[in-house]
């Protein structure tokens, strides 16, 4: 009986840990798009909240089709002049990085 009780308590704790929600979603639902080199369109679906995404090539005319805000930055690694885009907004600007969600 001494071994049975700790095993039952441990299994109950594990079951509770697996059923408790982990919090809000970690992605901005929707699509973020922009124009790249030679006018080619690019996009990312459901980008991660809070993470800085750095563009590897020319990026301009960002459009925020995600459910939350997006901030585009002139510099790499979300540095430099920034421009916040609300849901459904486009900017006539070039950018080097972007971050999603409230920050």
N, C-alpha and C positions, 0 to 999 in steps of 0.2 A: 504494500500500500504506500510505502514511503517513496518509491520510485514513480508510481503511477501519478501522483498529484503534481509533481514538477513537470512531467511530460504533458499533462493536460493543460497546465497553465501556459507552457511554452507554445503549444499548438494553438491555443485560444488567442494568444498574443500575435502569433503569425497570421492567423485568419483575420484578425482585426486590422493589422497593418496592410494586408492586401486589399481590404475592402474600403478603406478610408480614401476619399478623393485626394489627389495630390495638389489641388489648387487650380488657379486659372490656366487657360490654355497658354502655351508658350510660342504660339505662332500668330501672326496677323493674317486673318483669313482674307483671301482675295488675291489680286494680281497687281504687282508694281511693274510698270513698263517704262522704257526709255528708247531713245534713238541712238544707235551706235555708229561706227565707221561706215561711210558710204550710204548713210541714211537707212541702214538695216535696223528693223525693230527687234528689241530684246525684251524679255520679261522674266519675272520670277514669281512662282505661285506660293502662297502661304509662307512668306518670309519669316524668319525667327525674330521674336521681340527682343529688343535690347542689344542685339549683336550688331556690330559694325560690319557692313559688307563693303569692301573696297573694289572698285571697278578696275579691271585689268586693261581696259582700253577706253577710248573716247566715249563719253556718255553725256547726252543732252536731252532736253525736253522731257523731264521725268513726269510721269502720271501716276498718282496714287489711287489705285483701285482697291486697296485693302480697306478693311473695316475701321482701322485706327489711323492715327497720324504717322507721317514719315518725315524725317528730316534729312535733307541732302546737304552735303558739305563740299566746299571747293577743294579741300585738301584730302589726301589719303588718310586712312585710319580715323575718320570722323573728326578731322581737325580743320581749322580755318573758318571762313565765312559760311554760315549756315542759312538755310531757308526751310521753314516748316511747311509741309503740305498736309492739309486736312483731307479727309476721305473725298474722293471725286475731283480733286484739284490737280492742275497741271502747272508747271513752271517753265518759263522761257529762259532756261539757264543751263550752263554746263556744270557737271559735278564729278567728283572723284570717289565719293563714298556716300553711304546712306545707312540710317538706323531707323528701325520701326518701333512703334509703341510710344507710350508716355515716358519721358526720361527727363 
